[in-house]
Amino acid sequence: MSTQVGRRAALERATKETTIAIDLNLDGTGQCDISTGIPFFDHMLDQLGRHGAMDLTISATGDLRVDTHHTVEDVGILLGECVREALGDKAGIERFASRVIPLDEAAVDIALDISGRPFLIYEIVFAPDTPGLGEPAFDPQLVEEFFRAFVTAAGMTLHIRLVSGRNTHHIVEATFKGVARCLNDAMTQRGGEIPSTKGSL
């Protein structure tokens, strides 16, 4: 049984491609301070923290002159590691959550299980020539790479499916908001037992 007071984690990760530091409080109020050098990605991470009611500080520098891919993926890895560490033994959490989140014409269906088993189903297709968002451009195809890195490091099963949508910004933002709300639901503590017949997650 967990006796944690405040589920928090602060981790750093440095490679030849990126240097990242993340401070996370799962039981926060949605206060965020995000700087990755990719403004649209910062905006999405802010949505993740605010709608997930997590206090989240992220500082990242990367080889953006090459591509934004390395920074996006590596932030996903470290954020997943922070969530996993902050959750501890996962005693008392709801574990499962699902929501459909709309944003104007877009709607995205999210289902999440803090299972200890990494798995991603991602059924949103952007055409290869879809314009990037912001400057430097955030390639919308990197949404899948971010969430794959995140769930692998966090140990979660995540299903993301597009219900409707045409506007790229709306679809991506609905996705991040939906995952945020499901994380908040699934990480909510309501009891003391680990929610698994195996006795561990």
C-alpha positions in Angstrom: 0.0 0.0 0.0 1.3 3.4 -0.9 2.0 5.9 1.9 3.2 8.6 -0.5 2.3 12.2 0.3 2.3 14.0 -3.0 3.1 12.0 -6.0 6.0 13.8 -7.6 9.1 13.1 -9.8 11.9 15.2 -11.1 14.2 13.6 -13.8 16.8 14.7 -16.3 17.9 13.1 -19.6 20.8 14.0 -21.8 21.9 12.5 -25.1 23.9 13.8 -28.1 20.5 15.0 -29.5 18.6 16.5 -26.6 18.9 17.7 -23.0 15.7 17.6 -21.0 14.6 18.2 -17.4 11.1 17.6 -16.1 9.5 18.3 -12.7 6.0 16.7 -12.3 3.4 16.8 -9.5 0.5 14.5 -10.3 -1.6 16.1 -7.5 -1.2 19.7 -8.7 -3.5 22.3 -10.0 -2.4 22.5 -13.6 0.4 25.0 -13.2 2.7 24.6 -16.2 6.0 26.1 -17.3 7.0 24.5 -20.7 9.9 25.4 -22.9 11.0 23.0 -25.7 11.9 25.4 -28.5 8.8 24.2 -30.4 5.9 26.6 -29.6 3.1 24.4 -30.8 4.4 21.4 -28.8 4.7 23.7 -25.8 1.1 24.5 -26.2 0.1 20.9 -26.4 2.2 20.0 -23.3 0.5 22.8 -21.5 -2.9 21.3 -22.4 -1.7 18.0 -21.0 -0.7 19.5 -17.7 -3.6 21.9 -17.2 -6.4 19.5 -18.2 -4.7 16.7 -16.3 -4.5 18.8 -13.2 -0.7 18.2 -13.1 1.9 20.7 -12.2 4.4 20.4 -15.0 7.8 22.0 -15.6 9.6 21.0 -18.8 12.9 22.5 -20.1 14.2 20.9 -23.3 16.9 21.8 -25.8 17.5 19.7 -28.9 18.9 19.6 -32.4 16.0 21.5 -33.9 18.2 22.4 -36.9 18.0 18.7 -37.8 14.4 18.0 -37.0 11.8 18.4 -34.2 11.5 14.6 -34.0 14.2 13.9 -31.4 13.0 16.6 -29.0 9.3 15.5 -29.2 10.2 11.8 -28.8 12.7 12.3 -25.9 10.2 14.6 -24.0 7.7 11.7 -24.3 10.2 9.2 -22.9 11.2 11.4 -19.9 7.6 12.4 -19.2 6.5 8.8 -19.2 9.3 7.9 -16.8 8.3 10.8 -14.5 4.6 9.6 -14.5 5.7 6.0 -13.7 8.0 7.1 -10.9 5.4 9.5 -9.4 2.7 6.8 -9.4 4.8 4.6 -7.2 3.0 1.2 -6.6 -0.3 2.6 -8.0 -2.2 1.6 -4.9 -5.8 3.0 -4.9 -5.8 4.4 -8.4 -8.8 4.1 -10.7 -6.5 2.6 -13.3 -9.0 2.8 -16.3 -10.5 5.8 -18.1 -12.1 6.7 -21.3 -13.6 9.8 -22.9 -14.6 11.4 -26.1 -13.3 15.0 -26.3 -14.6 17.4 -28.9 -13.0 20.6 -30.2 -15.3 22.3 -32.7 -15.7 19.8 -35.7 -13.1 17.5 -34.2 -13.7 14.7 -31.8 -11.2 12.1 -30.5 -12.0 8.9 -28.6 -9.5 8.1 -25.8 -9.2 4.9 -23.7 -6.5 4.4 -21.2 -5.3 1.6 -18.8 -2.4 2.2 -16.3 -1.7 -1.5 -16.8 2.1 -1.8 -16.6 1.9 -3.1 -20.2 2.9 -0.6 -22.8 0.7 -0.6 -25.9 -0.5 2.1 -28.3 -3.3 2.0 -30.8 -3.3 5.2 -32.8 -5.9 5.6 -35.5 -5.5 9.2 -36.7 -4.0 9.6 -40.2 -2.5 12.8 -41.4 -1.4 13.0 -45.0 2.4 13.2 -45.4 2.1 16.7 -46.9 0.0 18.1 -44.1 1.5 21.5 -43.2 3.3 21.7 -39.8 2.0 23.8 -37.0 4.0 26.8 -35.7 7.6 27.8 -36.2 9.7 25.7 -36.1 7.0 23.5 -37.6 5.5 20.7 -35.5 4.8 17.8 -37.8 1.4 16.4 -36.8 2.6 12.9 -37.5 4.9 13.4 -34.4 1.8 13.1 -32.2 1.9 9.4 -32.6 5.7 9.3 -31.9 5.2 11.3 -28.7 2.5 9.1 -27.3 4.3 5.9 -28.3 7.4 7.1 -26.4 5.2 8.2 -23.5 3.2 5.0 -23.0 6.3 2.8 -23.4 8.1 4.6 -20.6 5.0 5.0 -18.4 3.8 1.4 -18.8 0.3 2.2 -20.1 -2.1 1.0 -22.7 -3.5 3.9 -24.7 -6.1 3.8 -27.5 -6.6 7.0 -29.6 -9.1 7.0 -32.4 -10.4 9.9 -34.5 -14.2 10.2 -34.4 -14.4 13.2 -36.7 -12.4 16.2 -37.7 -10.8 18.2 -40.5 -8.7 20.9 -38.9 -5.2 19.6 -37.9 -4.9 21.9 -34.9 -8.3 20.9 -33.6 -7.6 17.2 -34.0 -4.2 17.4 -32.3 -5.4 19.6 -29.4 -8.5 17.4 -28.8 -6.1 14.4 -28.6 -3.9 16.0 -25.9 -6.9 17.3 -24.0 -8.5 13.8 -24.1 -5.4 12.0 -22.9 -5.0 14.6 -20.1 -8.5 14.1 -18.9 -8.1 10.3 -19.0 -4.8 10.5 -17.1 -6.5 12.6 -14.5 -9.4 10.1 -14.2 -7.2 7.0 -14.2 -4.6 8.3 -11.7 -7.3 9.5 -9.2 -6.8 7.7 -5.9 -10.1 6.3 -4.4 -8.9 3.5 -2.1 -5.8 1.7 -0.9 -5.7 -1.5 -2.9 -3.7 -2.1 -6.1 -6.3 -2.5 -8.8 -5.2 -5.8 -10.2 -5.9 -9.4 -9.4 -2.2 -10.0 -9.7 -1.5 -7.7 -6.8 0.8 -5.4 -8.8 0.8 -3.2 -11.9 
